[in-house]
């Protein structure tokens, strides 16, 4: 089993739609969790950290479920500019951050 | 705009060449990383330096040799690479503070390497 797993997609949604991604991790001792966004041929950029209490940043909401070992990302009112690959990142201990395979999102007009 | 600077942006080298990738950050971060990313794959961790000492080596072949001359600089020396080593090489940094578990990575824009 991979350390961090995501559905690769692509998720094709129209503008204005709500879309959700999940990510599962295998190491129950994992300490911190993040969502990164990566555009084609660009470096990953931090989208948001994921906290146990859940957190929201504008149209983006992240949730962590430690019991089931998954994190989620919800995007409301999708924009064309949201089209990208969304990478789930898990800190499995002492600066070892492991990336999921990424979920590709395509938002169409 | 990234505060982690990588050079060169593109590199083409033969299998007998020796080249180096460079990375620089001025955010005062004490941890620096090298990741390798193949097309349509996630970044894979290669090396981590913490306070200028190598702390993680993910069983990377010896043809890749990292170096951390000081807290702001990270190099990756390349020698006798294979065509399958062609990839995007990403440098990243994080605060690297002891006991902090919520480390965020800040990436450079990467070096696209092609080995012929």
Backbone of each chain as ProteinMPNN parsed JSONL, in Angstrom:
{"seq_chain_A": "XXXXXXXXXXXXXXXXXXXXXXXXXXXXXXXXXXXXXXXXXXXXXXXXXXXXXXXXXXXXXXXXXXXXXXXXXXXXXXXXXXXXXXXXXXXXXXXXXXXXXXXXXXXXX", "coords_chain_A": {"N_chain_A": [[0.846, -1.198, 0.0], [0.55, 2.213, -0.852], [2.123, 5.036, 0.722], [0.748, 7.466, 0.695], [-2.262, 8.09, -0.819], [-4.161, 9.034, -3.669], [-6.989, 9.721, -5.763], [-6.304, 9.824, -9.121], [-7.823, 11.175, -11.004], [-8.79, 12.541, -14.264], [-10.82, 15.117, -12.739], [-13.519, 16.467, -14.161], [-15.201, 19.416, -14.218], [-17.865, 21.868, -14.383], [-17.634, 25.463, -14.498], [-18.295, 27.095, -11.403], [-19.143, 24.88, -10.071], [-19.116, 22.61, -7.236], [-16.491, 20.746, -5.907], [-14.877, 17.844, -4.603], [-12.001, 16.38, -3.14], [-10.365, 13.461, -1.985], [-7.878, 12.017, 0.177], [-5.874, 9.404, 1.273], [-3.864, 8.106, 3.95], [-1.225, 5.999, 5.121], [0.367, 5.797, 7.392], [-0.171, 5.901, 10.687], [1.076, 7.481, 12.512], [1.602, 9.856, 11.362], [2.167, 13.358, 11.21], [1.542, 15.938, 10.292], [-0.302, 17.704, 7.73], [-0.994, 18.617, 4.371], [-2.285, 20.503, 1.594], [-1.181, 20.927, -1.651], [-0.872, 22.816, -4.647], [-0.274, 22.24, -8.068], [0.644, 23.578, -11.076], [0.865, 22.904, -14.606], [4.122, 22.052, -15.532], [5.197, 23.633, -13.576], [6.377, 24.534, -10.238], [5.294, 22.879, -7.184], [2.921, 24.564, -5.118], [2.085, 25.771, -1.908], [-1.164, 25.307, -0.853], [-2.931, 25.02, 1.352], [-2.643, 24.304, 4.866], [-3.717, 21.448, 6.788], [-5.867, 21.026, 9.411], [-6.831, 19.388, 12.472], [-9.251, 20.334, 13.379], [-10.421, 21.181, 11.142], [-10.3, 23.505, 8.441], [-10.746, 26.624, 6.745], [-10.354, 28.527, 3.784], [-11.346, 31.027, 2.138], [-12.823, 29.936, -0.771], [-12.024, 27.386, -0.338], [-11.956, 24.434, 1.579], [-10.568, 22.424, 4.052], [-10.318, 19.206, 5.523], [-9.545, 16.942, 8.2], [-9.442, 13.574, 9.063], [-8.469, 11.718, 11.479], [-9.017, 9.231, 12.59], [-9.942, 7.649, 10.5], [-7.927, 8.051, 8.801], [-7.739, 9.916, 6.629], [-7.67, 12.811, 4.505], [-9.352, 15.687, 3.247], [-10.29, 17.875, 0.549], [-12.259, 20.543, -0.287], [-13.633, 22.371, -2.882], [-15.377, 25.195, -3.552], [-17.658, 26.858, -5.829], [-16.187, 26.694, -8.34], [-13.501, 27.966, -10.317], [-12.167, 28.794, -13.558], [-9.461, 29.146, -13.297], [-8.824, 27.422, -11.284], [-8.094, 25.053, -12.333], [-5.8, 22.531, -12.229], [-3.254, 20.393, -10.77], [-3.834, 18.781, -7.748], [-2.091, 18.178, -4.898], [-1.739, 15.995, -2.255], [-0.079, 16.113, 0.8], [1.876, 14.574, 3.23], [3.346, 14.683, 6.38], [5.424, 12.379, 7.523], [7.102, 12.164, 9.568], [9.815, 13.747, 11.141], [10.667, 15.766, 9.119], [10.233, 14.371, 6.803], [8.442, 14.59, 4.134], [5.825, 13.323, 2.349], [4.488, 12.928, -0.856], [1.266, 12.566, -2.317], [-0.108, 10.996, -5.284], [-1.411, 12.936, -6.658], [-4.28, 14.78, -7.781], [-5.953, 15.514, -10.665], [-7.577, 18.405, -11.738], [-9.975, 19.716, -13.901], [-11.519, 22.548, -14.923], [-14.21, 23.666, -16.7], [-15.636, 26.055, -19.063]], "CA_chain_A": [[0.0, 0.0, 0.0], [1.324, 3.44, -0.91], [2.017, 5.833, 1.946], [-0.265, 8.505, 0.494], [-2.992, 7.737, -2.043], [-5.193, 9.936, -4.184], [-7.591, 9.409, -7.057], [-5.601, 10.703, -10.061], [-8.754, 11.91, -11.852], [-9.141, 13.926, -13.963], [-12.153, 15.542, -12.39], [-13.985, 17.497, -15.095], [-16.367, 20.079, -13.641], [-18.148, 23.177, -14.98], [-17.455, 26.634, -13.621], [-19.336, 27.262, -10.407], [-19.439, 23.621, -9.381], [-18.378, 22.241, -6.025], [-15.778, 19.492, -6.134], [-14.16, 17.392, -3.409], [-10.958, 15.374, -3.309], [-9.928, 12.781, -0.779], [-6.522, 11.493, 0.204], [-5.691, 8.518, 2.419], [-2.468, 7.891, 4.31], [-1.11, 4.696, 5.789], [1.117, 5.886, 8.634], [-1.018, 6.522, 11.705], [1.882, 8.414, 13.299], [1.814, 11.072, 10.571], [2.037, 14.483, 12.131], [0.945, 17.126, 9.697], [-0.923, 17.417, 6.447], [-1.083, 19.822, 3.552], [-2.652, 20.444, 0.183], [-0.406, 21.764, -2.556], [-1.381, 22.922, -6.008], [0.805, 22.294, -9.051], [0.271, 23.831, -12.462], [1.7, 22.172, -15.556], [5.501, 22.508, -15.707], [5.552, 24.579, -12.517], [6.636, 23.898, -8.968], [4.147, 22.832, -6.264], [2.762, 25.719, -4.222], [1.229, 25.468, -0.774], [-2.543, 25.804, -0.896], [-3.322, 25.182, 2.743], [-2.395, 23.247, 5.835], [-4.948, 20.782, 7.191], [-5.879, 20.897, 10.869], [-7.826, 18.428, 12.982], [-10.539, 21.012, 13.557], [-10.883, 21.642, 9.838], [-10.01, 24.913, 8.217], [-11.336, 27.182, 5.528], [-9.673, 29.698, 3.241], [-12.154, 31.448, 0.992], [-13.624, 28.879, -1.379], [-11.376, 26.108, -0.073], [-12.116, 23.887, 2.922], [-9.812, 21.182, 4.255], [-10.716, 18.448, 6.714], [-8.69, 15.807, 8.555], [-10.078, 12.531, 9.851], [-7.354, 10.871, 11.932], [-9.494, 7.865, 12.857], [-10.023, 6.949, 9.219], [-6.67, 8.354, 8.097], [-7.883, 10.583, 5.344], [-7.898, 14.243, 4.477], [-10.179, 16.079, 2.104], [-10.261, 19.261, 0.083], [-13.502, 20.94, -0.949], [-13.542, 23.641, -3.607], [-16.708, 25.709, -3.91], [-17.717, 27.872, -6.881], [-14.955, 26.473, -9.107], [-13.101, 28.923, -11.346], [-11.293, 28.24, -14.596], [-8.095, 29.207, -12.786], [-8.594, 26.329, -10.328], [-7.596, 23.888, -13.078], [-4.429, 22.241, -11.788], [-3.151, 19.134, -10.039], [-3.848, 19.021, -6.311], [-1.242, 17.176, -4.267], [-1.869, 15.776, -0.822], [1.271, 15.933, 1.342], [1.812, 14.102, 4.613], [4.616, 14.634, 7.11], [5.41, 11.091, 8.216], [8.024, 12.239, 10.706], [11.118, 14.383, 11.019], [10.922, 16.441, 7.846], [10.002, 13.528, 5.648], [7.119, 14.915, 3.599], [5.527, 12.405, 1.251], [3.44, 13.423, -1.744], [0.367, 11.674, -3.031], [0.058, 11.003, -6.74], [-2.03, 14.137, -7.21], [-5.576, 14.692, -8.447], [-6.029, 16.555, -11.686], [-8.878, 19.074, -11.858], [-10.203, 20.526, -15.104], [-12.744, 23.342, -14.818], [-14.547, 24.117, -18.058], [-16.608, 27.166, -19.094]], "C_chain_A": [[0.876, 1.241, 0.0], [1.1, 4.23, 0.368], [0.893, 6.857, 1.868], [-0.956, 8.223, -0.838], [-4.069, 8.754, -2.378], [-5.762, 9.364, -5.455], [-6.949, 10.36, -8.071], [-6.52, 11.557, -10.922], [-8.505, 11.603, -13.325], [-10.599, 14.095, -13.534], [-12.506, 16.69, -13.346], [-15.248, 18.127, -14.54], [-16.609, 21.4, -14.362], [-17.839, 24.284, -13.977], [-18.617, 26.726, -12.642], [-19.662, 26.003, -9.627], [-18.644, 23.507, -8.084], [-17.747, 20.874, -6.267], [-14.986, 19.142, -4.88], [-13.164, 16.307, -3.768], [-10.661, 14.742, -1.961], [-8.514, 12.261, -0.943], [-6.422, 10.602, 1.427], [-4.201, 8.321, 2.673], [-2.367, 6.661, 5.192], [-0.44, 4.773, 7.158], [0.313, 6.637, 9.694], [-0.253, 7.52, 12.569], [2.162, 9.714, 12.543], [1.391, 12.295, 11.374], [1.352, 15.699, 11.545], [0.606, 16.867, 8.234], [-1.142, 18.721, 5.685], [-1.73, 19.487, 2.217], [-1.771, 21.435, -0.575], [-1.096, 21.761, -3.91], [-0.179, 22.986, -6.942], [0.214, 22.508, -10.438], [1.28, 23.143, -13.368], [3.065, 22.833, -15.707], [5.92, 23.576, -14.691], [5.829, 23.818, -11.23], [5.362, 23.815, -8.13], [4.126, 24.081, -5.386], [1.77, 25.365, -3.13], [-0.136, 26.119, -0.942], [-3.028, 26.053, 0.532], [-2.843, 24.014, 3.584], [-3.744, 22.641, 6.217], [-4.89, 20.518, 8.678], [-7.011, 19.969, 11.29], [-9.208, 19.051, 13.089], [-11.141, 21.432, 12.227], [-10.548, 23.109, 9.661], [-10.473, 25.334, 6.832], [-10.532, 28.395, 5.097], [-10.422, 30.092, 1.981], [-13.015, 30.313, 0.479], [-13.108, 27.478, -1.058], [-11.565, 25.693, 1.387], [-11.378, 22.562, 3.014], [-10.262, 20.528, 5.549], [-9.729, 17.311, 6.922], [-9.497, 14.845, 9.402], [-8.988, 11.543, 10.261], [-7.796, 9.418, 12.136], [-9.515, 7.033, 11.582], [-8.814, 7.207, 8.34], [-6.914, 8.885, 6.693], [-8.041, 12.078, 5.555], [-8.679, 14.576, 3.213], [-9.974, 17.548, 1.783], [-11.545, 19.514, -0.681], [-13.286, 22.29, -1.611], [-14.952, 24.042, -4.018], [-16.579, 26.721, -5.041], [-16.443, 27.829, -7.738], [-14.745, 27.544, -10.168], [-12.221, 28.21, -12.376], [-9.858, 28.147, -14.084], [-7.805, 28.144, -11.723], [-8.065, 25.077, -11.022], [-6.117, 23.69, -12.77], [-4.421, 20.816, -11.235], [-3.03, 19.45, -8.558], [-3.152, 17.851, -5.612], [-1.478, 17.156, -2.761], [-0.465, 15.476, -0.288], [1.165, 15.611, 2.821], [3.216, 14.101, 5.204], [4.614, 13.365, 7.949], [6.406, 11.055, 9.373], [9.343, 12.844, 10.332], [11.441, 14.839, 9.597], [10.789, 15.541, 6.631], [8.574, 13.769, 5.176], [6.898, 14.103, 2.342], [4.339, 12.937, 0.459], [2.55, 12.288, -2.235], [0.565, 11.841, -4.523], [-0.541, 12.232, -7.397], [-3.364, 13.829, -7.863], [-5.684, 15.85, -9.413], [-7.459, 17.085, -11.78], [-8.91, 19.897, -13.129], [-11.536, 21.226, -14.956], [-13.023, 23.93, -16.19], [-15.603, 25.217, -18.012], [-18.04, 26.642, -19.176]], "O_chain_A": [[1.84, 1.322, 0.762], [0.058, 4.124, 1.014], [0.178, 7.089, 2.842], [-0.294, 8.128, -1.872], [-4.779, 9.26, -1.509], [-5.093, 8.601, -6.152], [-7.035, 11.577, -7.906], [-6.079, 12.546, -11.509], [-8.048, 10.503, -13.635], [-11.477, 13.322, -13.917], [-11.869, 17.744, -13.334], [-16.266, 17.449, -14.402], [-15.672, 21.993, -14.897], [-17.792, 24.057, -12.768], [-19.769, 26.473, -12.996], [-20.381, 26.056, -8.629], [-17.651, 24.201, -7.87], [-18.398, 19.959, -6.771], [-14.486, 20.024, -4.181], [-13.441, 15.432, -4.588], [-10.7, 15.407, -0.926], [-8.02, 12.09, -2.058], [-6.841, 10.999, 2.514], [-3.385, 8.361, 1.752], [-3.302, 6.321, 5.917], [-0.659, 3.902, 8.0], [0.137, 7.853, 9.609], [-0.863, 8.319, 13.281], [2.886, 10.576, 13.04], [0.404, 12.274, 12.109], [0.647, 16.414, 12.257], [1.138, 15.959, 7.595], [-1.43, 19.768, 6.264], [-1.721, 18.339, 1.772], [-1.636, 22.6, -0.201], [-1.81, 20.821, -4.263], [0.802, 23.678, -6.668], [-0.608, 21.722, -10.909], [2.4, 22.839, -12.958], [3.154, 24.031, -15.976], [6.872, 24.323, -14.915], [5.559, 22.621, -11.131], [4.439, 24.601, -8.343], [5.169, 24.585, -4.968], [0.742, 24.738, -3.389], [-0.243, 27.328, -1.146], [-3.474, 27.149, 0.87], [-2.661, 22.898, 3.097], [-4.789, 23.252, 5.995], [-3.968, 19.859, 9.16], [-7.999, 19.789, 10.579], [-10.218, 18.37, 12.91], [-12.245, 21.976, 12.185], [-10.518, 23.867, 10.63], [-10.575, 24.535, 5.901], [-10.086, 29.189, 5.925], [-10.168, 29.564, 0.898], [-13.849, 29.783, 1.214], [-13.711, 26.489, -1.474], [-11.364, 26.487, 2.305], [-11.541, 21.687, 2.163], [-10.548, 21.202, 6.539], [-9.153, 16.783, 5.972], [-10.162, 15.255, 10.353], [-8.627, 10.648, 9.496], [-7.029, 8.49, 11.88], [-9.151, 5.857, 11.589], [-8.696, 6.64, 7.253], [-6.375, 8.378, 5.71], [-8.475, 12.546, 6.608], [-8.659, 13.826, 2.237], [-9.549, 18.343, 2.621], [-11.877, 18.782, -1.613], [-12.816, 23.236, -0.979], [-15.631, 23.315, -4.743], [-15.54, 27.363, -5.201], [-15.72, 28.819, -7.838], [-15.689, 27.974, -10.832], [-11.62, 27.172, -12.098], [-9.134, 27.2, -14.392], [-6.657, 27.987, -11.307], [-7.633, 24.138, -10.354], [-5.292, 24.569, -13.019], [-5.441, 20.128, -11.232], [-2.22, 20.286, -8.159], [-3.57, 16.698, -5.724], [-1.42, 18.189, -2.094], [0.256, 14.666, -0.87], [0.458, 16.286, 3.569], [4.155, 13.582, 4.601], [3.906, 13.27, 8.951], [6.534, 10.047, 10.067], [9.929, 12.488, 9.31], [12.376, 14.345, 8.967], [11.198, 15.922, 5.535], [7.62, 13.228, 5.736], [7.675, 14.179, 1.39], [3.323, 13.342, 1.026], [3.025, 11.191, -2.53], [1.309, 12.714, -4.971], [-0.228, 12.545, -8.546], [-3.558, 12.753, -8.427], [-5.529, 17.012, -9.039], [-8.418, 16.32, -11.886], [-7.997, 20.674, -13.406], [-12.576, 20.572, -14.873], [-12.176, 24.61, -16.77], [-16.37, 25.311, -17.054], [-18.985, 27.431, -19.211]]}, "seq_chain_B": "XXXXXXXXXXXXXXXXXXXXXXXXXXXXXXXXXXXXXXXXXXXXXXXXXXXXXXXXXXXXXXXXXXXXXXXXXXXXXXXXXXXXXXXXXXXXXXXXXXXXXXXXXXXXXXXXXXXX", "coords_chain_B": {"N_chain_B": [[5.557, 34.227, -6.99], [8.66, 32.812, -6.19], [10.703, 32.367, -3.293], [12.778, 30.756, -3.253], [15.476, 30.045, -5.127], [16.471, 28.521, -8.091], [19.061, 27.328, -10.171], [20.578, 25.91, -13.126], [17.621, 26.772, -15.098], [17.025, 25.036, -17.127], [18.698, 22.107, -18.294], [20.81, 20.283, -20.333], [22.542, 17.338, -20.674], [25.244, 15.073, -21.388], [25.872, 11.56, -20.871], [28.409, 11.272, -19.877], [29.087, 13.616, -18.758], [29.827, 16.072, -16.152], [27.917, 17.927, -13.993], [26.35, 20.596, -12.113], [23.576, 21.345, -10.024], [22.04, 24.208, -8.642], [20.826, 25.801, -5.68], [19.222, 28.321, -3.809], [18.27, 30.059, -0.88], [16.89, 32.719, 1.048], [15.425, 32.93, 3.345], [16.042, 32.319, 5.847], [15.666, 29.713, 6.487], [16.316, 26.467, 7.877], [16.266, 23.914, 6.953], [16.732, 22.059, 4.02], [15.886, 20.678, 0.834], [16.041, 18.148, -1.7], [14.056, 17.176, -4.371], [12.858, 14.867, -6.82], [11.07, 14.875, -9.827], [9.225, 13.112, -12.095], [7.503, 13.202, -15.257], [4.017, 13.641, -14.922], [3.987, 12.418, -12.471], [4.216, 12.37, -8.843], [6.324, 14.555, -6.815], [9.361, 13.083, -5.669], [11.105, 12.396, -2.749], [14.566, 13.026, -2.352], [16.91, 13.936, -0.89], [17.506, 15.341, 2.374], [18.641, 18.145, 4.095], [19.49, 19.242, 7.261], [20.155, 21.893, 9.268], [22.553, 22.185, 7.856], [23.544, 19.637, 7.739], [23.462, 16.37, 6.359], [20.486, 14.739, 6.645], [18.557, 12.998, 5.717], [18.723, 10.485, 3.311], [17.352, 9.136, 0.641], [18.093, 6.522, -0.306], [19.448, 7.145, -2.688], [21.09, 6.855, -5.844], [24.699, 6.904, -6.148], [25.591, 8.55, -8.143], [24.361, 10.903, -7.894], [25.168, 13.602, -5.946], [24.807, 15.346, -3.09], [25.338, 18.63, -1.668], [25.854, 20.941, 0.937], [26.867, 23.935, 1.291], [26.473, 26.154, 2.972], [23.979, 27.6, 5.18], [22.23, 28.757, 3.413], [22.558, 27.774, 0.898], [22.309, 25.093, -1.443], [23.515, 22.392, -3.201], [23.448, 20.128, -5.993], [25.345, 17.698, -7.216], [26.078, 16.201, -10.276], [26.917, 13.248, -11.97], [27.88, 11.024, -14.496], [25.254, 10.346, -15.309], [22.158, 8.665, -16.201], [19.914, 8.183, -19.009], [17.352, 7.752, -17.915], [17.355, 9.329, -15.71], [16.478, 11.751, -16.407], [14.422, 14.434, -15.626], [12.369, 16.673, -13.645], [14.026, 18.566, -11.326], [13.57, 19.506, -8.122], [14.136, 21.939, -5.694], [13.648, 22.594, -2.256], [12.727, 24.386, 0.73], [12.391, 24.61, 4.312], [11.353, 25.812, 7.553], [12.62, 24.248, 9.499], [12.788, 23.996, 12.25], [13.552, 22.606, 15.396], [11.416, 20.219, 16.82], [9.152, 21.287, 15.725], [6.342, 20.318, 14.026], [4.69, 21.017, 11.987], [5.794, 21.606, 9.42], [6.181, 23.59, 6.573], [6.728, 23.332, 3.129], [8.646, 25.217, 0.842], [9.006, 25.716, -2.491], [11.495, 25.889, -5.09], [11.557, 26.898, -8.58], [12.519, 24.844, -10.051], [14.77, 22.657, -11.916], [14.804, 21.613, -15.151], [15.937, 18.707, -16.307], [17.646, 17.049, -18.866], [18.982, 14.074, -19.945], [21.172, 12.846, -22.263]], "CA_chain_B": [[7.016, 34.407, -6.988], [9.26, 31.954, -5.204], [11.88, 32.895, -2.626], [13.805, 29.741, -3.429], [15.968, 30.25, -6.487], [17.23, 27.398, -8.629], [19.724, 27.492, -11.465], [19.874, 26.566, -14.226], [16.22, 26.355, -15.277], [17.061, 23.898, -18.04], [20.04, 21.562, -18.454], [20.958, 19.095, -21.165], [23.888, 16.815, -20.466], [25.545, 13.731, -21.828], [26.062, 10.595, -19.777], [29.771, 11.357, -19.327], [29.314, 14.965, -18.227], [29.638, 16.426, -14.752], [27.247, 19.215, -13.862], [25.805, 20.848, -10.778], [22.38, 22.15, -9.859], [22.214, 25.098, -7.483], [19.606, 26.265, -5.023], [19.533, 29.341, -2.808], [17.122, 30.669, -0.196], [17.273, 33.734, 2.031], [14.317, 33.061, 4.292], [16.508, 31.882, 7.158], [15.264, 28.331, 6.72], [17.438, 25.612, 8.253], [16.136, 22.614, 6.285], [16.662, 22.158, 2.56], [15.49, 19.389, 0.276], [16.014, 17.876, -3.134], [13.041, 16.257, -4.86], [12.893, 14.543, -8.243], [9.713, 14.681, -10.33], [9.038, 12.676, -13.467], [6.254, 13.707, -15.835], [2.75, 13.072, -14.458], [4.213, 11.726, -11.208], [4.45, 13.322, -7.757], [7.726, 14.698, -6.41], [9.913, 12.036, -4.804], [12.181, 12.928, -1.908], [15.905, 12.467, -2.547], [17.793, 14.269, 0.226], [17.153, 16.431, 3.276], [19.683, 18.707, 4.94], [18.997, 19.958, 8.421], [21.294, 22.623, 9.854], [23.704, 21.938, 6.998], [23.985, 18.243, 7.802], [22.569, 15.463, 5.646], [19.68, 14.003, 7.619], [17.818, 11.936, 5.013], [19.139, 10.09, 1.958], [16.378, 8.108, 0.298], [18.723, 5.476, -1.126], [19.676, 7.722, -4.013], [22.369, 6.389, -6.418], [25.844, 7.774, -5.845], [25.845, 9.502, -9.231], [23.817, 12.164, -7.375], [25.92, 13.919, -4.743], [24.376, 16.639, -2.571], [26.293, 19.415, -0.88], [25.236, 22.113, 1.55], [28.011, 24.751, 1.718], [26.046, 26.96, 4.12], [22.549, 27.456, 5.448], [21.421, 29.347, 2.34], [22.873, 27.162, -0.387], [22.238, 23.644, -1.603], [23.914, 21.973, -4.544], [23.325, 18.712, -6.348], [26.369, 17.396, -8.21], [25.625, 15.125, -11.149], [28.028, 12.632, -12.699], [27.579, 9.732, -15.12], [23.823, 10.085, -15.229], [21.529, 7.817, -17.206], [18.736, 8.848, -19.605], [16.173, 7.663, -17.036], [17.46, 10.362, -14.687], [15.839, 12.961, -16.931], [13.287, 14.762, -14.762], [12.398, 18.003, -13.025], [14.641, 18.498, -10.003], [13.022, 20.591, -7.317], [14.707, 22.253, -4.398], [12.675, 23.189, -1.342], [13.238, 24.694, 2.064], [11.4, 24.802, 5.367], [11.976, 26.448, 8.713], [13.566, 23.288, 10.062], [12.948, 24.193, 13.695], [13.437, 21.375, 16.169], [10.165, 20.067, 17.547], [8.012, 21.792, 14.945], [5.887, 19.251, 13.145], [3.873, 21.543, 10.897], [6.737, 22.213, 8.485], [5.683, 23.852, 5.23], [7.782, 23.38, 2.122], [8.615, 26.271, -0.172], [9.754, 25.152, -3.602], [12.003, 26.642, -6.218], [10.85, 26.606, -9.829], [13.02, 23.587, -10.579], [15.66, 22.519, -13.075], [14.386, 20.541, -16.057], [17.167, 18.038, -16.733], [17.565, 16.023, -19.912], [20.229, 13.329, -20.084], [21.18, 12.233, -23.586]], "C_chain_B": [[7.637, 33.581, -5.863], [10.469, 32.637, -4.587], [12.987, 31.86, -2.596], [14.212, 29.788, -4.901], [16.8, 29.063, -6.935], [17.847, 27.765, -9.965], [20.463, 26.214, -11.83], [18.418, 26.121, -14.289], [16.129, 25.131, -16.179], [18.509, 23.435, -18.165], [19.97, 20.315, -19.319], [22.38, 18.604, -20.994], [24.023, 15.408, -21.018], [25.852, 12.837, -20.643], [27.46, 10.666, -19.171], [30.057, 12.704, -18.679], [29.232, 15.015, -16.705], [29.015, 17.814, -14.715], [26.744, 19.364, -12.441], [24.533, 21.683, -10.868], [22.555, 22.973, -8.59], [20.869, 25.596, -6.982], [20.005, 27.249, -3.933], [18.242, 29.857, -2.191], [17.64, 31.635, 0.858], [16.129, 34.007, 2.98], [14.755, 32.661, 5.697], [16.104, 30.458, 7.494], [16.481, 27.457, 6.994], [17.337, 24.208, 7.686], [15.995, 22.839, 4.795], [16.569, 20.765, 1.965], [15.773, 19.34, -1.223], [14.924, 16.841, -3.405], [13.261, 16.042, -6.354], [11.462, 14.294, -8.694], [9.734, 14.295, -11.801], [7.667, 13.164, -13.937], [5.05, 12.914, -15.323], [2.904, 12.212, -13.212], [4.397, 12.757, -10.107], [5.941, 13.486, -7.489], [8.132, 13.56, -5.473], [11.107, 12.593, -4.05], [13.5, 12.215, -2.223], [16.748, 12.665, -1.292], [17.159, 15.369, 1.085], [18.403, 16.838, 4.037], [19.014, 19.482, 6.058], [20.201, 20.59, 9.115], [22.596, 22.211, 9.176], [24.259, 20.528, 7.092], [22.958, 17.368, 7.086], [21.815, 14.618, 6.663], [18.888, 12.866, 6.978], [18.439, 11.739, 3.634], [18.241, 8.921, 1.603], [16.961, 7.09, -0.68], [18.945, 5.928, -2.56], [21.019, 7.213, -4.553], [23.479, 7.411, -6.239], [26.194, 8.731, -6.978], [25.202, 10.864, -8.924], [24.522, 12.455, -6.045], [25.497, 15.289, -4.229], [25.475, 17.318, -1.771], [25.575, 20.624, -0.316], [26.347, 23.004, 2.101], [27.708, 25.659, 2.91], [24.529, 26.908, 4.213], [21.661, 27.992, 4.335], [21.554, 28.621, 1.019], [22.774, 25.644, -0.343], [22.598, 23.319, -3.038], [23.593, 20.5, -4.74], [24.287, 18.459, -7.493], [25.971, 16.127, -8.957], [26.808, 14.561, -11.931], [27.605, 11.267, -13.22], [26.105, 9.38, -14.998], [23.348, 9.219, -16.387], [20.329, 8.555, -17.812], [17.502, 8.806, -18.695], [16.229, 8.644, -15.877], [16.87, 11.689, -15.157], [14.555, 13.222, -16.15], [13.369, 16.233, -14.382], [12.963, 17.833, -11.623], [14.254, 19.75, -9.227], [13.785, 20.72, -6.01], [13.608, 22.857, -3.54], [13.371, 23.523, -0.03], [12.07, 24.777, 3.032], [12.119, 25.347, 6.584], [12.976, 25.532, 9.39], [13.765, 23.419, 11.553], [12.701, 22.878, 14.431], [12.107, 21.344, 16.91], [8.944, 20.575, 16.812], [7.588, 20.721, 13.955], [5.125, 19.771, 11.933], [4.74, 22.276, 9.877], [6.101, 22.386, 7.107], [6.872, 23.945, 4.289], [7.554, 24.536, 1.165], [9.543, 25.814, -1.285], [10.347, 26.223, -4.505], [11.28, 26.205, -7.478], [11.423, 25.389, -10.554], [14.022, 23.718, -11.705], [15.157, 21.354, -13.902], [15.641, 19.932, -16.67], [16.875, 16.996, -17.802], [18.938, 15.384, -20.053], [20.191, 12.565, -21.411], [22.133, 11.05, -23.661]], "O_chain_B": [[7.188, 33.646, -4.718], [11.177, 33.39, -5.256], [14.027, 32.078, -1.974], [13.388, 29.595, -5.796], [17.727, 28.647, -6.239], [17.222, 28.434, -10.789], [20.931, 25.5, -10.943], [18.029, 25.182, -13.594], [15.249, 24.288, -16.005], [19.434, 24.247, -18.145], [19.175, 19.41, -19.068], [23.326, 19.375, -21.153], [23.053, 14.655, -21.102], [26.067, 13.321, -19.532], [27.676, 10.171, -18.065], [31.132, 12.916, -18.118], [28.657, 14.137, -16.062], [29.522, 18.754, -15.326], [26.711, 18.407, -11.668], [24.43, 22.603, -11.679], [23.131, 22.515, -7.603], [19.92, 25.783, -7.743], [20.99, 27.045, -3.224], [17.248, 30.065, -2.886], [18.679, 31.408, 1.478], [15.883, 35.147, 3.374], [13.95, 32.659, 6.628], [16.187, 30.04, 8.649], [17.549, 27.671, 6.42], [18.227, 23.389, 7.911], [15.234, 23.701, 4.355], [17.1, 19.799, 2.515], [15.746, 20.36, -1.913], [14.868, 15.787, -2.771], [13.777, 16.912, -7.055], [10.717, 13.582, -8.022], [10.202, 15.057, -12.648], [6.795, 13.493, -13.132], [5.065, 11.684, -15.295], [2.052, 11.37, -12.926], [4.705, 13.912, -10.399], [6.737, 12.641, -7.896], [7.364, 13.134, -4.611], [12.008, 13.187, -4.642], [13.555, 10.991, -2.345], [17.24, 11.703, -0.702], [16.394, 16.202, 0.6], [19.132, 15.994, 4.558], [18.098, 20.272, 5.832], [21.145, 19.899, 9.498], [23.599, 21.928, 9.832], [25.342, 20.255, 6.574], [21.751, 17.59, 7.189], [22.415, 13.877, 7.441], [18.584, 11.874, 7.64], [18.652, 12.696, 2.889], [18.35, 7.843, 2.189], [16.393, 6.832, -1.741], [18.67, 5.199, -3.513], [21.992, 7.145, -3.801], [23.236, 8.616, -6.186], [27.011, 9.632, -6.792], [25.468, 11.851, -9.61], [24.474, 11.638, -5.125], [25.796, 16.299, -4.866], [26.401, 16.681, -1.271], [24.778, 21.26, -1.007], [26.736, 22.851, 3.259], [28.572, 25.903, 3.752], [23.875, 26.243, 3.41], [20.463, 27.711, 4.313], [20.748, 28.829, 0.112], [23.11, 25.005, 0.655], [22.052, 23.901, -3.975], [23.482, 19.735, -3.782], [24.08, 18.94, -8.607], [25.584, 15.124, -8.357], [27.606, 15.314, -12.489], [27.044, 10.455, -12.484], [25.75, 8.26, -14.63], [24.029, 9.062, -17.4], [19.787, 9.463, -17.181], [16.694, 9.734, -18.711], [15.256, 8.78, -15.136], [16.777, 12.64, -14.381], [13.704, 12.341, -16.027], [14.309, 16.939, -14.749], [12.443, 17.052, -10.826], [14.561, 20.877, -9.614], [14.042, 19.735, -5.318], [12.733, 23.556, -4.05], [14.449, 23.013, 0.275], [10.923, 24.983, 2.637], [13.349, 25.346, 6.641], [14.049, 25.969, 9.807], [14.796, 23.002, 12.079], [11.764, 22.142, 14.124], [11.72, 22.322, 17.549], [7.816, 20.32, 17.233], [8.391, 20.27, 13.139], [4.935, 19.042, 10.959], [4.459, 23.419, 9.516], [5.55, 21.438, 6.546], [7.891, 24.556, 4.61], [6.432, 24.802, 0.736], [10.724, 25.555, -1.053], [9.789, 27.308, -4.666], [10.488, 25.262, -7.456], [10.87, 24.953, -11.563], [14.111, 24.755, -12.363], [15.088, 20.227, -13.412], [16.326, 20.577, -17.463], [15.974, 16.171, -17.657], [19.936, 16.076, -20.257], [19.3, 11.75, -21.649], [22.256, 10.422, -24.713]]}, "name": "protein", "num_of_chains": 2, "seq": "XXXXXXXXXXXXXXXXXXXXXXXXXXXXXXXXXXXXXXXXXXXXXXXXXXXXXXXXXXXXXXXXXXXXXXXXXXXXXXXXXXXXXXXXXXXXXXXXXXXXXXXXXXXXXXXXXXXXXXXXXXXXXXXXXXXXXXXXXXXXXXXXXXXXXXXXXXXXXXXXXXXXXXXXXXXXXXXXXXXXXXXXXXXXXXXXXXXXXXXXXXXXXXXXXXXXXXXXXXXXXXXXX"}
